[in-house]
Structure formats: structure tokens, C-alpha cells
Amino acid sequence: MQIADVLRHKRARDAAEVFTIVPSETVATLLATLAEHNVGALVAVDGDDVVGIASERDVVRRLAADGAAVLEQPVEQIMTSTVLSCASGDAVDGIAETMTQRHIRHMPVIDDGRLTGLVSIGDVVSSRMRQLEDDRGQLEQYING
């Protein structure tokens, strides 16, 4: 199974839109956008370039360190700027392993230099569960003739 399969499943559920933010926007704007779209992270972009990712976790950690003043800081002050990404053709199992080992909850999908999707660890686990269910069904069918 490939990341493209995960994105296809998300599109079928109308959940594949990638929400972005400009790094100069405030953390307050980031939080409002996260809440508006009910997502856990936004990809920070400069034009067509992915320059970071900002998640609820980033906000909480900075809030603990800086207090409420963080709300007026630009997103670029709290975002993760070293972004691990994947491509549509990458194997889900490999991406799952990377996300687990590196404690990454969201990974942008970049194809030909363009942001084409975002996968979460939940998306990856869900795809693996679907695959296991399919395998189980095939085994039952084989055993039952």
C-alpha cells in the first residue's frame, strides 16, 4: 500500500484538503485556523514552498515556556522548520515506521516539488487496519473455500 492510497481514501471521505498558513501570521491566527478546520496541524508555506509545520503540540510547548505572549508571536517562532515529508509513491509501512520512530504526527506529501497532501499518524494506522481487514477476509475466504 502506498501513500497515494491513503490520500485517495481521505478524498473519498472529503477529508483530503491541506490547510496552510503563512509563517508571518500570528499564533492566535494559527489556533483559530486549527479550530475552524478541526485539524491538528497546518503546513507553513512561503508561496509554493513548504517551510515548516505548526501543530497544537508546538503551541502548547511554547505556551508553557512563554505564557500568553506566544499568541502574538509569528508562527515561524514556534513551527518546526525541519519538515520530514513523503511522496505519494512511498510505502505506507515505511512512513509509519518513520513517523513512529521520530514521534511525528503529521507529514506533508510532496510530489514534484508541490504540496499534494498531508497524512497523519491516524491516517496511516487506519490504512493499516483496512489492509489487515482485507487480508483477514481473503484468508477466511480461502479457508472456507
BELBELGI-V433970 format. One record per backbone hydrogen bond with DSSP energy under -1.0 kcal/mol. CO is the residue of the C=O (numbers start at 0). NH is the residue of the N-H. If there is no record, write none. Layout:
# BELBELGI-V433970
CO | NH
CO | NH
This chain:
# BELBELGI-V433970
0 | 91
1 | 4
1 | 5
2 | 6
3 | 7
4 | 8
5 | 9
6 | 10
7 | 11
8 | 12
9 | 14
10 | 13
18 | 42
20 | 44
21 | 24
22 | 75
24 | 74
25 | 29
26 | 30
27 | 31
28 | 32
29 | 33
30 | 34
31 | 35
32 | 36
33 | 38
39 | 55
41 | 53
42 | 20
43 | 50
43 | 51
45 | 48
48 | 45
51 | 43
52 | 79
53 | 41
54 | 58
55 | 59
56 | 60
57 | 61
58 | 62
59 | 63
60 | 64
61 | 65
62 | 66
66 | 69
67 | 70
68 | 71
69 | 72
70 | 27
72 | 26
73 | 76
74 | 77
74 | 78
79 | 52
80 | 82
85 | 109
86 | 89
87 | 3
89 | 2
90 | 94
91 | 95
92 | 96
93 | 97
94 | 98
95 | 99
96 | 100
97 | 101
98 | 103
104 | 120
106 | 118
107 | 85
108 | 115
108 | 116
110 | 113
113 | 110
116 | 108
118 | 106
119 | 123
120 | 124
121 | 125
122 | 126
123 | 127
124 | 128
125 | 129
126 | 130
127 | 131
128 | 132
129 | 133
130 | 134
131 | 135
132 | 136
133 | 137
134 | 138
135 | 139
136 | 140
137 | 141
138 | 142
139 | 143
